[in-house]
Amino acid sequence: MDELRQINNREFYKILNKSPDEFEEFLINLDLLPGKTKTCLACGGTMNLRDRGKKGLTYRCTTYRCRKEIFELSYLWAHHQADVKNVSRNVKNVDGSSIADVTISDWKNFFRDLCHEYFKSHPIIIGGPGVVVHIDETVITKRKYHRGRLPSEEWWFFGGIEVVSGRAFIVPVKRRNRETLIPLIQKHIAPGTVIHSDCWAAYSTISQLPQGYIHRRSLAKI
């Protein structure tokens, strides 16, 4: 932004008269457009810019070994084995050195972000015609060293689980009223499902929803 403020009127119109290639290079130098190449922070190799359509522009490292490292990291993370000690022991840089702890943490955060974005656009849906699903809310709180008074802040969650398969979903909620829980039921539970719940008032209209749910209520806490 400072660079733009320093451009006077004469320079501004001169820039507008640049050729398309020169103008693109100018925008890249200002970081207003992504460069066509970039240095890979993991191996120092060249990363090329790729247009992935709806997924946008991304960089891909051209070094085979670097791509292998990313695959190894993602495999260990998916199998819950991506602690720093294990990754440092099993995954090496191109030069044979261990991957830096901060790099491992960055990649793990990146994998978590990918999962977050995926489940935002592909919500978990359980149940189906005749399938029994139990739903309930729960609160999570924590005391330091398990001592002292309960903290004032609580985290409420709402979820459901298929009785037979164990497939489930759980989402954080700020409120447990009908306006909050009913849309989540419609989002995560397939039409025709047999839903079992307690007698919480927010669930009273489940059987009236257009998804054709069969609602069973119980006084006992599920």
C-alpha positions in Angstrom: 0.0 0.0 0.0 2.9 2.4 0.8 4.3 1.8 -2.7 0.9 2.8 -4.3 0.8 6.0 -2.2 4.2 7.0 -3.5 3.1 6.9 -7.1 2.3 10.3 -8.6 -0.1 11.1 -11.4 2.5 11.0 -14.1 3.9 7.6 -13.0 0.3 6.3 -12.6 -0.6 6.9 -16.2 2.8 5.6 -17.3 2.1 2.4 -15.5 -1.3 2.1 -17.2 0.3 2.3 -20.6 2.6 -0.7 -19.9 2.2 -3.8 -22.1 0.2 -6.6 -20.6 3.3 -8.6 -19.6 5.0 -5.6 -18.1 1.8 -4.6 -16.2 1.5 -8.2 -14.8 5.1 -8.1 -13.7 4.5 -4.8 -11.9 1.5 -6.2 -10.0 3.5 -9.3 -9.0 6.3 -7.1 -7.7 3.7 -5.3 -5.5 2.4 -8.7 -4.3 -1.0 -7.8 -5.8 -0.8 -10.8 -8.0 0.9 -14.2 -7.2 4.2 -14.7 -9.0 4.5 -17.5 -11.6 7.2 -19.2 -9.5 8.1 -19.3 -5.8 10.8 -20.8 -3.7 9.7 -23.8 -1.7 10.4 -23.3 2.0 10.7 -27.0 2.6 13.5 -27.9 0.1 14.5 -24.6 -1.6 13.3 -25.9 -5.0 11.1 -24.1 -7.5 7.3 -24.0 -7.1 5.2 -23.3 -10.1 1.9 -21.5 -10.0 -1.1 -23.7 -11.1 -4.7 -22.7 -11.9 -6.9 -25.3 -10.3 -10.2 -23.8 -11.4 -12.7 -23.5 -8.6 -10.0 -24.3 -6.1 -8.1 -21.2 -7.1 -4.4 -20.6 -7.7 -1.9 -22.8 -5.9 1.9 -23.4 -6.0 3.4 -26.9 -6.5 7.0 -27.8 -5.8 8.7 -29.4 -8.8 11.1 -31.4 -6.5 10.0 -35.0 -6.3 11.6 -35.6 -2.9 9.7 -32.6 -1.5 6.4 -34.0 -2.7 7.4 -37.3 -1.1 8.0 -35.6 2.3 4.5 -33.9 2.1 3.0 -37.3 1.4 4.9 -38.9 4.3 3.7 -36.1 6.6 0.1 -36.4 5.5 0.2 -40.2 6.0 1.6 -40.0 9.5 -0.9 -37.2 10.4 -3.9 -39.3 9.1 -2.7 -42.2 11.3 -2.3 -40.1 14.4 1.5 -40.6 14.3 2.6 -37.0 13.4 4.1 -36.1 16.8 7.3 -34.1 16.4 9.6 -36.8 17.7 8.2 -39.5 15.3 8.2 -37.2 12.2 11.8 -36.0 12.9 12.9 -39.7 13.1 11.1 -40.9 10.0 10.9 -38.0 7.5 14.0 -36.2 6.3 14.8 -33.2 4.1 16.4 -33.6 0.7 19.9 -33.1 2.3 19.2 -35.8 4.9 18.6 -33.4 7.8 15.6 -33.6 10.1 12.6 -31.4 9.4 12.4 -28.4 11.7 9.8 -28.6 14.5 8.1 -25.3 13.4 7.8 -26.8 9.9 6.1 -29.9 11.3 3.7 -27.7 13.3 2.9 -25.6 10.3 2.1 -28.6 8.2 -0.1 -30.1 10.9 -2.0 -26.8 11.1 -2.4 -26.8 7.4 -3.8 -30.3 7.4 -6.3 -29.3 10.1 -7.3 -26.3 8.0 -7.9 -28.5 5.0 -10.2 -30.8 7.1 -12.1 -27.8 8.5 -12.7 -26.4 5.0 -13.7 -29.9 3.7 -16.3 -30.5 6.4 -17.7 -27.0 6.1 -18.6 -27.8 2.4 -19.2 -31.5 3.0 -21.1 -31.9 6.3 -21.4 -35.3 7.8 -24.8 -36.8 7.2 -25.9 -39.9 9.2 -29.1 -41.9 9.4 -31.6 -42.8 6.7 -34.9 -44.5 6.3 -35.4 -46.8 9.3 -32.0 -46.1 10.8 -32.0 -45.3 14.5 -30.0 -42.2 15.6 -29.7 -40.9 19.1 -29.2 -37.2 19.6 -28.2 -35.2 22.6 -26.4 -32.1 23.9 -23.4 -32.0 26.2 -21.3 -29.5 28.0 -17.5 -29.5 28.2 -15.7 -27.6 30.9 -12.3 -27.9 32.7 -10.8 -27.0 36.0 -7.1 -26.4 36.3 -5.4 -29.4 37.8 -9.0 -30.7 38.5 -9.3 -28.4 41.5 -11.2 -25.4 42.6 -14.5 -24.0 41.4 -15.9 -24.8 38.0 -15.1 -22.1 35.4 -17.8 -19.7 34.3 -17.2 -20.5 30.7 -18.8 -23.6 29.3 -18.7 -25.1 25.8 -21.9 -26.8 24.6 -22.0 -29.4 21.8 -24.8 -31.1 19.9 -24.4 -34.4 18.2 -25.9 -37.6 17.0 -24.9 -41.3 16.6 -26.2 -44.2 14.6 -26.9 -47.0 17.1 -25.8 -49.9 14.9 -22.9 -48.5 12.9 -21.5 -45.9 15.3 -21.3 -43.2 12.6 -21.7 -39.9 14.3 -21.4 -36.1 14.1 -20.8 -33.4 16.8 -20.9 -29.6 16.4 -20.4 -26.7 18.8 -23.4 -24.7 19.6 -23.9 -21.3 21.4 -27.5 -22.0 22.3 -29.6 -25.1 22.8 -32.9 -23.6 21.6 -35.1 -24.9 18.7 -33.8 -22.2 16.3 -30.3 -23.6 16.7 -30.8 -27.4 17.0 -33.5 -28.0 14.4 -31.4 -26.7 11.4 -28.5 -28.9 12.6 -30.7 -31.9 12.7 -31.9 -31.2 9.1 -28.3 -30.6 8.0 -26.7 -33.7 9.6 -29.5 -36.3 9.7 -30.9 -37.9 6.5 -34.7 -37.9 5.8 -36.7 -40.8 7.2 -34.4 -41.4 10.2 -35.8 -42.7 13.4 -34.6 -40.1 15.9 -34.4 -40.9 19.7 -34.0 -38.0 22.1 -34.7 -36.9 25.6 -37.7 -34.6 26.3 -35.8 -31.3 25.8 -38.4 -28.7 24.5 -36.3 -27.8 21.5 -36.9 -31.3 20.0 -40.7 -31.1 20.2 -41.3 -30.3 16.5 -39.0 -33.0 15.0 -41.8 -35.2 13.8 -43.4 -32.3 12.0 -40.4 -31.5 9.8 -40.7 -32.1 6.1 -37.8 -34.7 6.2 -40.3 -37.2 7.6 -38.4 -38.1 10.7 -39.9 -40.6 13.2 -39.3 -39.1 16.6 -39.1 -41.2 19.8 -38.7 -39.3 23.1 -37.6 -40.7 26.5 -37.4 -39.2 29.9 -34.1 -40.9 30.5 -30.9 -39.1 29.5 -29.4 -40.7 26.4 
